Amino acid sequence: MSGRGNNDDNALFAKLIWISFIKKDTAMPLRTCTAASLLAVVIAAPFAFAQAQTAAPAISMEQARRIATENGVVRIEEIELDDGQWEIEGRDAAGAEIELDLRASDGMVIKMERDRPAAASAGP
């Protein structure tokens, strides 16, 4: 089940609360109308905020792959978007592990760690 459907359900719930205060045959007092509007906003606001935070990043996965390649990653083993960052794990040409974190908003390298290649750690 997608998160979007849940947000739609919650927004509908907030609208129904607001509508429940309205009566077609009688005029609604201003205080009641204001209270209903505020209640609907308070209920719907967290869901709208959460949906805004999950917007697509400015840097696509393909662009993140290109940036990783430009920074020495020749084989990407894992790539994921987490908390506004592309987290990329892979290996360089010598086989060393590389971890690269990119800011998803602009592609800036936040962290880069490179371990020694497995062949270099093996003794004679």
Secondary structure, DSSP 8 states (H G I E B T S, - for coil): --HHHHHHHHHHHHHHHHHHT--TTS---HHHHHHHHHHHHHHHHHHHHHHHHT---SS-HHHHHHHHHHTT-SEEEEEEEETTEEEEEEE-TTS-EEEEEEETTT--EEEEEE---HHHHS--
